[in-house]
Amino acid sequence: MDKYSALTTLVCVVEQNSFSRAAEQLGKTPSAVAKTIAALEAELGARLFERSTRRIQLTEAGRLYAQAAREALACLGQASEAIGQLQHELHGELRIAAPLAYGPAFLGDACAGFALAHPQLRLQVDLSDNDQAILDGGYDLILNEGNFDIPGLIARTLGRNDLLLSASPAYLARQPLPVNRETLLQHDWLMYQHPALSRHYWTFRHHGEQYRIEQPQPRLRSDNYDLLLANALAGVGLLITPRWSAAPYLADGRLVRLLPDWELDPDAFGPHILALYPSHRRAVHKVQVFIHYLEQYLREQQLA
């Protein structure tokens, strides 16, 4: 008995919930499918299906074996893909998820370069700030920051997630009050709203000392970081921004870094940009090639 073919047949019967529909899907006769299932049952010494004239139903042994068959076929498929890509150009599809703000900040340009370098590979890039939806989405690779200690996921550091206090020259010209610890509450603020972040205090470090500073009532609060960044560039107020987002605007003068000798605690977002991927995908070549490419890109942008 060809075990790979037999397991494929079993999984197809389970998915179609029918011997005849599975036979049609596989290009076989119903009797050939039935013989394959009978051979598996004889080998195992257990019935996999309860059969009646109207329907079939998995036995307890059938449920256990069908799940194992799915996992075995998935592992074999991933291994074949990885071996093929070791020898040839990357191909197939790579599914990536990341926070919304990563797109315009660096991921868009990085994906463009990667796509041009690997023309046989299709990319699906989904941007969302819904962490649970991302984790449940079955992605090959998740980019995020924070403290992820989730069974089955491997986390690899790609870059820094330093936080900076910044404002545009237009805001600083409009508001002559200096920006220091004593005057923070008197300034206009743009504040990012996220369930993982405190809405009451910020934590700063200065010369080894830690300070907890009460948050002011913001001029503008939003759960969309890009909206806040646009308002910071327009001169509406002060914004705490990650270095990976602020870097191009600091370089061309559209933003000015304030309190440069103060460090802001990244809080629940953690100090690093992370690549997260399922442990069973650790050997998938296209995942590792993209991680290496993005790591190099962030290093070239001085963000690693």
Short mmCIF file of the C-alpha atoms (twelve columns), coordinates in Angstrom:
data_MODEL
# 
_entry.id   MODEL 
# 
loop_
_atom_site.group_PDB 
_atom_site.id 
_atom_site.type_symbol 
_atom_site.label_atom_id 
_atom_site.label_alt_id 
_atom_site.label_comp_id 
_atom_site.label_asym_id 
_atom_site.label_seq_id 
_atom_site.Cartn_x 
_atom_site.Cartn_y 
_atom_site.Cartn_z 
_atom_site.pdbx_PDB_model_num 
ATOM 1   C CA . MET A 1   0.000   0.000  0.000   1 
ATOM 2   C CA . ASP A 2   1.254   3.480  -0.936  1 
ATOM 3   C CA . LYS A 3   0.990   5.161  2.488   1 
ATOM 4   C CA . TYR A 4   1.195   8.736  1.166   1 
ATOM 5   C CA . SER A 5   -1.623  8.051  -1.311  1 
ATOM 6   C CA . ALA A 6   -3.635  6.278  1.385   1 
ATOM 7   C CA . LEU A 7   -3.333  9.196  3.828   1 
ATOM 8   C CA . THR A 8   -4.261  11.633 1.062   1 
ATOM 9   C CA . THR A 9   -7.330  9.534  0.308   1 
ATOM 10  C CA . LEU A 10  -8.336  9.395  3.976   1 
ATOM 11  C CA . VAL A 11  -8.076  13.182 4.409   1 
ATOM 12  C CA . CYS A 12  -10.051 13.749 1.211   1 
ATOM 13  C CA . VAL A 13  -12.850 11.425 2.377   1 
ATOM 14  C CA . VAL A 14  -13.010 13.284 5.700   1 
ATOM 15  C CA . GLU A 15  -13.079 16.696 4.011   1 
ATOM 16  C CA . GLN A 16  -15.714 15.647 1.464   1 
ATOM 17  C CA . ASN A 17  -17.629 13.546 4.012   1 
ATOM 18  C CA . SER A 18  -18.302 11.120 1.175   1 
ATOM 19  C CA . PHE A 19  -16.523 8.221  -0.542  1 
ATOM 20  C CA . SER A 20  -18.038 9.099  -3.915  1 
ATOM 21  C CA . ARG A 21  -17.208 12.820 -3.747  1 
ATOM 22  C CA . ALA A 22  -13.671 11.991 -2.603  1 
ATOM 23  C CA . ALA A 23  -13.314 9.587  -5.531  1 
ATOM 24  C CA . GLU A 24  -14.415 12.323 -7.928  1 
ATOM 25  C CA . GLN A 25  -11.979 14.792 -6.342  1 
ATOM 26  C CA . LEU A 26  -9.084  12.320 -6.563  1 
ATOM 27  C CA . GLY A 27  -9.915  10.985 -10.028 1 
ATOM 28  C CA . LYS A 28  -10.509 7.467  -8.707  1 
ATOM 29  C CA . THR A 29  -13.455 5.089  -8.582  1 
ATOM 30  C CA . PRO A 30  -15.510 4.844  -5.357  1 
ATOM 31  C CA . SER A 31  -14.523 1.191  -5.055  1 
ATOM 32  C CA . ALA A 32  -10.800 2.136  -5.206  1 
ATOM 33  C CA . VAL A 33  -11.318 4.686  -2.426  1 
ATOM 34  C CA . ALA A 34  -13.225 2.131  -0.340  1 
ATOM 35  C CA . LYS A 35  -10.443 -0.456 -0.811  1 
ATOM 36  C CA . THR A 36  -7.808  2.070  0.308   1 
ATOM 37  C CA . ILE A 37  -9.743  2.898  3.493   1 
ATOM 38  C CA . ALA A 38  -10.313 -0.836 4.125   1 
ATOM 39  C CA . ALA A 39  -6.557  -1.455 3.769   1 
ATOM 40  C CA . LEU A 40  -5.798  1.281  6.316   1 
ATOM 41  C CA . GLU A 41  -8.340  -0.180 8.729   1 
ATOM 42  C CA . ALA A 42  -6.845  -3.663 8.313   1 
ATOM 43  C CA . GLU A 43  -3.351  -2.304 8.985   1 
ATOM 44  C CA . LEU A 44  -4.488  -0.417 12.092  1 
ATOM 45  C CA . GLY A 45  -6.836  -3.114 13.361  1 
ATOM 46  C CA . ALA A 46  -9.531  -0.498 13.936  1 
ATOM 47  C CA . ARG A 47  -12.491 0.936  12.051  1 
ATOM 48  C CA . LEU A 48  -11.997 4.516  10.857  1 
ATOM 49  C CA . PHE A 49  -15.591 5.148  9.749   1 
ATOM 50  C CA . GLU A 50  -19.046 4.083  10.800  1 
ATOM 51  C CA . ARG A 51  -20.936 3.540  7.528   1 
ATOM 52  C CA . SER A 52  -24.655 3.579  6.798   1 
ATOM 53  C CA . THR A 53  -26.636 3.839  3.592   1 
ATOM 54  C CA . ARG A 54  -27.077 7.585  4.138   1 
ATOM 55  C CA . ARG A 55  -23.831 8.847  5.633   1 
ATOM 56  C CA . ILE A 56  -20.410 8.092  7.012   1 
ATOM 57  C CA . GLN A 57  -19.023 9.217  10.355  1 
ATOM 58  C CA . LEU A 58  -15.539 9.063  11.822  1 
ATOM 59  C CA . THR A 59  -14.983 6.772  14.782  1 
ATOM 60  C CA . GLU A 60  -12.850 7.950  17.700  1 
ATOM 61  C CA . ALA A 61  -9.914  6.061  16.165  1 
ATOM 62  C CA . GLY A 62  -10.746 7.682  12.825  1 
ATOM 63  C CA . ARG A 63  -10.664 11.196 14.328  1 
ATOM 64  C CA . LEU A 64  -7.259  10.579 15.889  1 
ATOM 65  C CA . TYR A 65  -5.797  9.048  12.739  1 
ATOM 66  C CA . ALA A 66  -7.283  11.639 10.372  1 
ATOM 67  C CA . GLN A 67  -5.757  14.473 12.437  1 
ATOM 68  C CA . ALA A 68  -2.385  12.736 12.424  1 
ATOM 69  C CA . ALA A 69  -2.699  12.218 8.655   1 
ATOM 70  C CA . ARG A 70  -3.385  15.936 8.090   1 
ATOM 71  C CA . GLU A 71  -0.342  16.907 10.151  1 
ATOM 72  C CA . ALA A 72  1.897   14.371 8.421   1 
ATOM 73  C CA . LEU A 73  0.832   15.523 4.937   1 
ATOM 74  C CA . ALA A 74  1.325   19.179 5.933   1 
ATOM 75  C CA . CYS A 75  4.842   18.467 7.220   1 
ATOM 76  C CA . LEU A 76  5.765   16.531 4.085   1 
ATOM 77  C CA . GLY A 77  4.420   19.335 1.899   1 
ATOM 78  C CA . GLN A 78  6.384   21.973 3.788   1 
ATOM 79  C CA . ALA A 79  9.552   19.885 3.607   1 
ATOM 80  C CA . SER A 80  9.138   19.402 -0.146  1 
ATOM 81  C CA . GLU A 81  8.588   23.129 -0.589  1 
ATOM 82  C CA . ALA A 82  11.636  23.995 1.503   1 
ATOM 83  C CA . ILE A 83  13.872  21.543 -0.396  1 
ATOM 84  C CA . GLY A 84  12.601  22.808 -3.743  1 
ATOM 85  C CA . GLN A 85  13.321  26.397 -2.780  1 
ATOM 86  C CA . LEU A 86  16.807  25.528 -1.630  1 
ATOM 87  C CA . GLN A 87  17.534  24.459 -5.182  1 
ATOM 88  C CA . HIS A 88  15.447  26.907 -7.193  1 
ATOM 89  C CA . GLU A 89  14.056  30.429 -7.161  1 
ATOM 90  C CA . LEU A 90  11.584  31.174 -4.353  1 
ATOM 91  C CA . HIS A 91  8.035   30.453 -5.470  1 
ATOM 92  C CA . GLY A 92  4.551   30.003 -4.099  1 
ATOM 93  C CA . GLU A 93  3.002   32.453 -1.642  1 
ATOM 94  C CA . LEU A 94  4.308   34.101 1.529   1 
ATOM 95  C CA . ARG A 95  1.607   35.402 3.900   1 
ATOM 96  C CA . ILE A 96  2.722   38.186 6.223   1 
ATOM 97  C CA . ALA A 97  0.843   40.162 8.888   1 
ATOM 98  C CA . ALA A 98  2.013   43.365 10.571  1 
ATOM 99  C CA . PRO A 99  0.716   46.456 12.411  1 
ATOM 100 C CA . LEU A 100 -0.838  49.205 10.286  1 
ATOM 101 C CA . ALA A 101 1.959   51.706 10.927  1 
ATOM 102 C CA . TYR A 102 4.678   49.329 9.657   1 
ATOM 103 C CA . GLY A 103 3.358   49.642 6.097   1 
ATOM 104 C CA . PRO A 104 4.218   53.266 5.299   1 
ATOM 105 C CA . ALA A 105 7.150   53.390 7.740   1 
ATOM 106 C CA . PHE A 106 9.308   50.616 6.272   1 
ATOM 107 C CA . LEU A 107 7.442   47.464 5.268   1 
ATOM 108 C CA . GLY A 108 6.102   48.835 1.968   1 
ATOM 109 C CA . ASP A 109 9.567   49.660 0.647   1 
ATOM 110 C CA . ALA A 110 11.042  46.429 2.025   1 
ATOM 111 C CA . CYS A 111 8.332   44.333 0.331   1 
ATOM 112 C CA . ALA A 112 8.875   46.163 -2.952  1 
ATOM 113 C CA . GLY A 113 12.578  45.334 -2.947  1 
ATOM 114 C CA . PHE A 114 11.937  41.745 -1.921  1 
ATOM 115 C CA . ALA A 115 9.259   41.235 -4.592  1 
ATOM 116 C CA . LEU A 116 11.550  42.561 -7.311  1 
ATOM 117 C CA . ALA A 117 14.352  40.272 -6.130  1 
ATOM 118 C CA . HIS A 118 12.073  37.183 -6.149  1 
ATOM 119 C CA . PRO A 119 9.673   37.478 -9.102  1 
ATOM 120 C CA . GLN A 120 8.307   33.917 -8.759  1 
ATOM 121 C CA . LEU A 121 7.052   34.505 -5.205  1 
ATOM 122 C CA . ARG A 122 3.628   35.993 -4.422  1 
ATOM 123 C CA . LEU A 123 3.236   38.130 -1.292  1 
ATOM 124 C CA . GLN A 124 0.103   38.629 0.757   1 
ATOM 125 C CA . VAL A 125 0.651   41.390 3.337   1 
ATOM 126 C CA . ASP A 126 -2.180  42.119 5.777   1 
ATOM 127 C CA . LEU A 127 -1.906  45.177 8.040   1 
ATOM 128 C CA . SER A 128 -3.968  45.308 11.225  1 
ATOM 129 C CA . ASP A 129 -3.688  46.454 14.842  1 
ATOM 130 C CA . ASN A 130 -5.908  43.579 15.987  1 
ATOM 131 C CA . ASP A 131 -3.298  41.285 17.529  1 
ATOM 132 C CA . GLN A 132 -5.702  38.410 18.148  1 
ATOM 133 C CA . ALA A 133 -6.941  38.418 14.554  1 
ATOM 134 C CA . ILE A 134 -3.328  38.369 13.381  1 
ATOM 135 C CA . LEU A 135 -2.419  35.477 15.688  1 
ATOM 136 C CA . ASP A 136 -5.457  33.494 14.539  1 
ATOM 137 C CA . GLY A 137 -4.874  34.177 10.835  1 
ATOM 138 C CA . GLY A 138 -2.573  31.266 10.014  1 
ATOM 139 C CA . TYR A 139 0.202   33.502 8.638   1 
ATOM 140 C CA . ASP A 140 3.658   32.301 7.625   1 
ATOM 141 C CA . LEU A 141 5.199   35.309 9.359   1 
ATOM 142 C CA . ILE A 142 3.997   37.972 11.806  1 
ATOM 143 C CA . LEU A 143 5.859   41.228 12.369  1 
ATOM 144 C CA . ASN A 144 5.141   42.959 15.649  1 
ATOM 145 C CA . GLU A 145 6.614   44.313 18.844  1 
ATOM 146 C CA . GLY A 146 5.905   43.466 22.442  1 
ATOM 147 C CA . ASN A 147 6.459   40.575 24.778  1 
ATOM 148 C CA . PHE A 148 5.282   37.490 22.913  1 
ATOM 149 C CA . ASP A 149 5.690   34.225 24.761  1 
ATOM 150 C CA . ILE A 150 3.164   32.090 22.950  1 
ATOM 151 C CA . PRO A 151 3.569   28.296 22.692  1 
ATOM 152 C CA . GLY A 152 4.345   27.235 19.151  1 
ATOM 153 C CA . LEU A 153 5.657   30.654 18.041  1 
ATOM 154 C CA . ILE A 154 9.335   31.502 17.598  1 
ATOM 155 C CA . ALA A 155 10.284  35.183 18.130  1 
ATOM 156 C CA . ARG A 156 13.359  36.687 16.461  1 
ATOM 157 C CA . THR A 157 14.586  40.261 16.997  1 
ATOM 158 C CA . LEU A 158 14.878  42.310 13.786  1 
ATOM 159 C CA . GLY A 159 15.295  45.910 14.951  1 
ATOM 160 C CA . ARG A 160 14.844  48.482 17.690  1 
ATOM 161 C CA . ASN A 161 11.568  49.879 18.969  1 
ATOM 162 C CA . ASP A 162 12.967  52.998 20.687  1 
ATOM 163 C CA . LEU A 163 10.410  55.695 21.503  1 
ATOM 164 C CA . LEU A 164 11.121  59.386 20.910  1 
ATOM 165 C CA . LEU A 165 9.346   62.580 21.854  1 
ATOM 166 C CA . SER A 166 8.977   64.774 18.772  1 
ATOM 167 C CA . ALA A 167 7.208   67.788 17.301  1 
ATOM 168 C CA . SER A 168 7.283   69.699 14.029  1 
ATOM 169 C CA . PRO A 169 9.118   73.040 13.649  1 
ATOM 170 C CA . ALA A 170 5.683   74.588 12.995  1 
ATOM 171 C CA . TYR A 171 4.429   73.542 16.433  1 
ATOM 172 C CA . LEU A 172 7.585   74.738 18.176  1 
ATOM 173 C CA . ALA A 173 7.303   78.122 16.413  1 
ATOM 174 C CA . ARG A 174 3.637   78.441 17.427  1 
ATOM 175 C CA . GLN A 175 4.268   77.369 21.017  1 
ATOM 176 C CA . PRO A 176 7.298   79.210 22.435  1 
ATOM 177 C CA . LEU A 177 7.038   77.468 25.836  1 
ATOM 178 C CA . PRO A 178 10.124  75.236 26.216  1 
ATOM 179 C CA . VAL A 179 9.622   71.490 26.396  1 
ATOM 180 C CA . ASN A 180 10.947  70.028 29.637  1 
ATOM 181 C CA . ARG A 181 9.730   67.849 32.480  1 
ATOM 182 C CA . GLU A 182 8.096   70.794 34.254  1 
ATOM 183 C CA . THR A 183 6.169   72.064 31.200  1 
ATOM 184 C CA . LEU A 184 4.993   68.781 29.619  1 
ATOM 185 C CA . LEU A 185 1.426   69.145 30.894  1 
ATOM 186 C CA . GLN A 186 1.116   72.630 29.375  1 
ATOM 187 C CA . HIS A 187 1.695   71.492 25.797  1 
ATOM 188 C CA . ASP A 188 -0.740  70.192 23.182  1 
ATOM 189 C CA . TRP A 189 -0.493  66.412 22.892  1 
ATOM 190 C CA . LEU A 190 -1.314  63.817 20.272  1 
ATOM 191 C CA . MET A 191 -1.883  60.519 22.056  1 
ATOM 192 C CA . TYR A 192 -2.034  56.966 20.737  1 
ATOM 193 C CA . GLN A 193 -4.802  54.873 22.293  1 
ATOM 194 C CA . HIS A 194 -4.195  51.137 22.636  1 
ATOM 195 C CA . PRO A 195 -5.558  48.577 25.136  1 
ATOM 196 C CA . ALA A 196 -2.012  47.561 26.123  1 
ATOM 197 C CA . LEU A 197 -0.939  51.124 27.000  1 
ATOM 198 C CA . SER A 198 -1.631  53.053 30.183  1 
ATOM 199 C CA . ARG A 199 -3.965  56.022 29.795  1 
ATOM 200 C CA . HIS A 200 -2.733  57.638 33.024  1 
ATOM 201 C CA . TYR A 201 1.070   57.685 33.209  1 
ATOM 202 C CA . TRP A 202 4.255   57.689 31.119  1 
ATOM 203 C CA . THR A 203 7.541   56.308 32.405  1 
ATOM 204 C CA . PHE A 204 10.769  58.173 31.571  1 
ATOM 205 C CA . ARG A 205 14.369  57.372 32.461  1 
ATOM 206 C CA . HIS A 206 16.990  60.078 32.884  1 
ATOM 207 C CA . HIS A 207 20.593  59.491 34.029  1 
ATOM 208 C CA . GLY A 208 19.624  56.168 35.593  1 
ATOM 209 C CA . GLU A 209 16.616  57.564 37.453  1 
ATOM 210 C CA . GLN A 210 13.052  56.533 36.602  1 
ATOM 211 C CA . TYR A 211 10.189  59.031 36.602  1 
ATOM 212 C CA . ARG A 212 6.471   58.443 36.302  1 
ATOM 213 C CA . ILE A 213 4.714   61.412 34.727  1 
ATOM 214 C CA . GLU A 214 0.979   61.943 34.669  1 
ATOM 215 C CA . GLN A 215 -0.471  62.083 31.178  1 
ATOM 216 C CA . PRO A 216 -2.207  65.340 30.176  1 
ATOM 217 C CA . GLN A 217 -5.610  65.610 28.536  1 
ATOM 218 C CA . PRO A 218 -4.634  65.289 24.859  1 
ATOM 219 C CA . ARG A 219 -5.581  67.707 22.129  1 
ATOM 220 C CA . LEU A 220 -6.185  64.678 19.917  1 
ATOM 221 C CA . ARG A 221 -6.443  61.017 20.871  1 
ATOM 222 C CA . SER A 222 -6.737  58.201 18.296  1 
ATOM 223 C CA . ASP A 223 -6.251  54.470 17.874  1 
ATOM 224 C CA . ASN A 224 -4.746  55.151 14.425  1 
ATOM 225 C CA . TYR A 225 -1.069  56.061 14.641  1 
ATOM 226 C CA . ASP A 226 -0.809  57.320 11.048  1 
ATOM 227 C CA . LEU A 227 -3.528  59.897 11.736  1 
ATOM 228 C CA . LEU A 228 -1.573  61.133 14.754  1 
ATOM 229 C CA . LEU A 229 1.657   61.294 12.758  1 
ATOM 230 C CA . ALA A 230 -0.027  63.398 10.067  1 
ATOM 231 C CA . ASN A 231 -1.192  65.809 12.752  1 
ATOM 232 C CA . ALA A 232 2.274   65.972 14.306  1 
ATOM 233 C CA . LEU A 233 3.760   66.845 10.901  1 
ATOM 234 C CA . ALA A 234 1.064   69.511 10.500  1 
ATOM 235 C CA . GLY A 235 2.066   71.152 13.792  1 
ATOM 236 C CA . VAL A 236 -0.916  70.241 15.984  1 
ATOM 237 C CA . GLY A 237 1.065   68.940 18.960  1 
ATOM 238 C CA . LEU A 238 3.726   66.737 20.546  1 
ATOM 239 C CA . LEU A 239 3.839   63.034 19.685  1 
ATOM 240 C CA . ILE A 240 5.629   60.039 21.157  1 
ATOM 241 C CA . THR A 241 6.737   58.078 18.114  1 
ATOM 242 C CA . PRO A 242 8.847   54.970 17.445  1 
ATOM 243 C CA . ARG A 243 12.245  55.654 15.889  1 
ATOM 244 C CA . TRP A 244 11.384  53.395 12.929  1 
ATOM 245 C CA . SER A 245 8.523   55.767 12.094  1 
ATOM 246 C CA . ALA A 246 10.149  59.116 12.895  1 
ATOM 247 C CA . ALA A 247 13.544  58.474 11.261  1 
ATOM 248 C CA . PRO A 248 12.872  59.929 7.757   1 
ATOM 249 C CA . TYR A 249 11.111  62.998 9.189   1 
ATOM 250 C CA . LEU A 250 13.903  63.647 11.673  1 
ATOM 251 C CA . ALA A 251 16.408  63.328 8.826   1 
ATOM 252 C CA . ASP A 252 14.675  65.891 6.587   1 
ATOM 253 C CA . GLY A 253 13.741  68.266 9.417   1 
ATOM 254 C CA . ARG A 254 9.962   67.799 9.341   1 
ATOM 255 C CA . LEU A 255 10.163  66.556 12.943  1 
ATOM 256 C CA . VAL A 256 12.473  67.623 15.760  1 
ATOM 257 C CA . ARG A 257 13.466  65.270 18.562  1 
ATOM 258 C CA . LEU A 258 12.771  66.687 22.031  1 
ATOM 259 C CA . LEU A 259 14.361  65.709 25.353  1 
ATOM 260 C CA . PRO A 260 16.992  63.583 23.580  1 
ATOM 261 C CA . ASP A 261 18.690  62.569 26.838  1 
ATOM 262 C CA . TRP A 262 15.430  61.155 28.221  1 
ATOM 263 C CA . GLU A 263 14.427  57.561 27.479  1 
ATOM 264 C CA . LEU A 264 10.762  56.642 27.208  1 
ATOM 265 C CA . ASP A 265 9.711   53.234 28.429  1 
ATOM 266 C CA . PRO A 266 8.231   51.289 25.476  1 
ATOM 267 C CA . ASP A 267 5.758   49.805 27.950  1 
ATOM 268 C CA . ALA A 268 3.802   46.821 26.643  1 
ATOM 269 C CA . PHE A 269 5.181   47.226 23.104  1 
ATOM 270 C CA . GLY A 270 8.659   46.144 24.190  1 
ATOM 271 C CA . PRO A 271 12.051  47.390 22.949  1 
ATOM 272 C CA . HIS A 272 12.288  45.375 19.715  1 
ATOM 273 C CA . ILE A 273 10.708  44.806 16.322  1 
ATOM 274 C CA . LEU A 274 10.041  41.070 16.198  1 
ATOM 275 C CA . ALA A 275 9.570   38.415 13.546  1 
ATOM 276 C CA . LEU A 276 7.198   35.710 14.791  1 
ATOM 277 C CA . TYR A 277 6.570   32.443 13.016  1 
ATOM 278 C CA . PRO A 278 5.199   28.992 13.909  1 
ATOM 279 C CA . SER A 279 7.823   26.539 15.114  1 
ATOM 280 C CA . HIS A 280 6.793   24.074 12.400  1 
ATOM 281 C CA . ARG A 281 7.699   26.752 9.784   1 
ATOM 282 C CA . ARG A 282 11.246  27.263 11.063  1 
ATOM 283 C CA . ALA A 283 12.762  25.350 8.139   1 
ATOM 284 C CA . VAL A 284 10.661  27.028 5.421   1 
ATOM 285 C CA . HIS A 285 13.220  28.710 3.207   1 
ATOM 286 C CA . LYS A 286 11.082  31.611 1.974   1 
ATOM 287 C CA . VAL A 287 10.263  32.639 5.558   1 
ATOM 288 C CA . GLN A 288 13.908  32.697 6.560   1 
ATOM 289 C CA . VAL A 289 14.953  34.516 3.379   1 
ATOM 290 C CA . PHE A 290 12.390  37.272 3.993   1 
ATOM 291 C CA . ILE A 291 13.424  37.618 7.652   1 
ATOM 292 C CA . HIS A 292 17.070  37.966 6.596   1 
ATOM 293 C CA . TYR A 293 16.142  40.506 3.911   1 
ATOM 294 C CA . LEU A 294 14.097  42.646 6.315   1 
ATOM 295 C CA . GLU A 295 16.800  42.445 8.981   1 
ATOM 296 C CA . GLN A 296 19.348  43.741 6.460   1 
ATOM 297 C CA . TYR A 297 16.946  46.469 5.286   1 
ATOM 298 C CA . LEU A 298 16.381  47.731 8.841   1 
ATOM 299 C CA . ARG A 299 20.124  47.674 9.483   1 
ATOM 300 C CA . GLU A 300 20.748  49.767 6.358   1 
ATOM 301 C CA . GLN A 301 18.122  52.250 7.596   1 
ATOM 302 C CA . GLN A 302 19.924  52.300 10.982  1 
ATOM 303 C CA . LEU A 303 16.859  50.871 12.694  1 
ATOM 304 C CA . ALA A 304 18.375  47.556 13.808  1 
# 
